[in-house]
Amino acid sequence: MKRKNIDLPNELFRLEIKELAEETRVRFAKKGISDIFDILSEIAFLIRKPLNIEELSGFITYYEDRFVVYLNSNFTLGHERYTGAHELYHIMYNEDILKKEKVFIDKEKHKEEETRADVFAAEFLMPEDYVKEIYYKTINLDKYSLQPRHIVRMHNFFKVSYKAMLKRLIQLGLCSSDRYGELIDISSLENKHKLQNITKQEGYSIDLIVPSKDIYIPREYIIYLKSNYEDGKISYEEMEKALEFVNLDPKEFGYK
């Protein structure tokens, strides 16, 4: 199978984005922050919540001088983390576009930036040198011999989806592109129970390959709502509706 059929970028383009990903990773590592959700919480107003729109895994906007990142936790946790890294690229390198368009980045208008954000996500979450190090420590097979269980080991280590890990291994020459069709099949919706069984057999939880359906809202959201209600800026009903968005009730905070 040709690399282009797996939708991989050319090598010069990848290396350019790799440099940006490394710079970004080091920037947050100096603060002691490495997890993608923690990084987004540091620089944006992060919301994680199930959203019943299959084609929308997340989005970013700029509102009242803040970046707001919404991640749809109806997707698998591995996919959600990848989406988070994609949105991180936009914050770091598309600030002007976001502040100008305010609502959403026009994907058709900014196709190249969308592509760059996807490549960035892979480079950020699966650093080339570290992927190779872990591969040779835990698998160390020739690129034609990989089985689904080997991909499972790798994607659980890097906390990404099975599909993202497989594409990364092919991209780095650790897995033959000829194996893609066979190895990707296990990650299809029809085979989800097979992948779950392999994951359990390898000693991992299935957290990364099922939707987390987590609801996360920054504490400042609650403080903001309470403050506005107590200052008479919003009604009880408005506060109630805003809290309902994150499955909370004003009564939990002592309001009647």
KAMOJO-V848563 format. One record per helix or strand. SS is the DSSP state (a for helix, b for strand). FROM is the first residue (numbers start at 1). LEN is the number of residues. Records with the same first field share a line. If there is no record, write none. Layout:
# KAMOJO-V848563
SS=FROM-LEN, FROM-LEN
This chain:
# KAMOJO-V848563
a=3-4, 11-19, 36-8, 77-17, 95-7, 111-15, 128-11, 148-11, 162-10, 177-11, 189-13, 207-3, 219-12, 236-9, 250-4
b=45-5, 58-6, 66-7, 76-1, 211-1, 216-2
